[in-house]
Amino acid sequence: MPELPPGISIENVWLVEATYAPDAAETRRPFRAEHLRRIAELEAAGVYIEAGAFADVSASVILVRAEDEEAALDIVRGDVYLRNGVWVELRARSFGRVARDGARTAGIRRAGWRSEDR
């Protein structure tokens, strides 16, 4: 494997794709504020790196710091959208995120986030 440039590392995170139900554009409305608050909390804690939805409301994509696939899915499973049928399926894939050393947060352990905190 080639050497990485100075100051660059590859952080293993999880890309979680959450598929919306066909009627999600309407059914998400009562839950949206709670959903967005939780995303902001998890971003502030360093657990979520990025989160957003496709403009066609087909799926959301979330980059999650977690120990493994199941832990990443457990964190996302705590979302109000999944509990109320707005999201109907979750899939997670390992993702190698390019990071500048010293610029990233310490991640899930330092943030103190556990899946049971959801």
N, C-alpha and C positions, 0 to 999 in steps of 0.2 A: 504494500500500500504506500502511495507517495506521501512524503512528509507534508504536513500542513504548514501554511505560511505562519510566521511568528504572530502571536496574538489571536489566532483563530483556532477554534475547537469545534467539534461536532457534538452537539447535545442530542441524546436520544430522547425523543418525546413521542407522544401518541397523537395521530390525526384521527379524530373521531368524526364520522359523518352521521348525522341524524336526519333520517328521511321524514319529511312531513306527510301527514295524512292529506288526501285530496282536497279536503275542505278547510285546511289549516289557515288560509288567509282570513277566514271568518272566525274559526274556533279558537284561535290564539289570542284574540283581543282581550278577553277577561283576565288572561294570565300573563300578558306581555310585561307589565310593570314589574311583577315579581321575578319573572324570567331575567329581565335586564338587570335588576338589582343584584341577583345572584351572580350573574356573569361579572359585573363590576367588582363584587366582593372577591371572587376567585381570581380575577386578574390582579387586584391589589395584593392578594396573598401570594402571588407568584405561581399559582397552580395552573391557571389558564394563561396562555401566552397570547392567544388571539381567538376571537370568536365572531362569527357572522353568518349570514344566510345568503343564498343565491337569490337574485332579484325575482326569479320565477317562483319562489316559495316551494322549491322542490326538496331542498335539504339545507341543513346548517353544517358548518365545518368548525371544529373547535380543536385547537392545539393544546394538549394537556400534558403537564409534567406529572408523571406517575411512575411507580416502580415497575409495573407490568401492564399488559393489556387489560386484565380483569380489574385492576385498580382504576385504570383510566375509565373503563366503562361504568364502574361503580360510582365514580364521582359524577359523571354525566347523568346516570340514572336518577340522581337526586333532583333533577330539574323538574319544575312544575309542568313543562311541556310534555314530558314523557308520562308523568303520572296522570295527565288528563287527556291523553290520546292525540295531542297535537303532533308529537313525533310518534312514529309507529315502528321505527327500526333504528338500531345503532350498530355501527361497524367501526372497528378500530384497526389502525395499521401503524406499525413502527415508522417513525419519521426522523431522519437525520437533519436536525436544524443547525445551520451554520451560525455560530455565535462568536462574538468578539470576547476574548477572555477579559474578565473583570467587568464587563458590561451587562452580564446576565444576572438574574437573581440566583440565590443559592438553591432555589427549587423547593420541592415539596417537603423535604425534611425540615428545612429551616422555617418554612411557613407554618409548620405544625398542622397542616391540613391532613385529615384522615377521612376515608370514605364514610365512616360512621358519624362524621360531623355534619353530614348533609341533612 
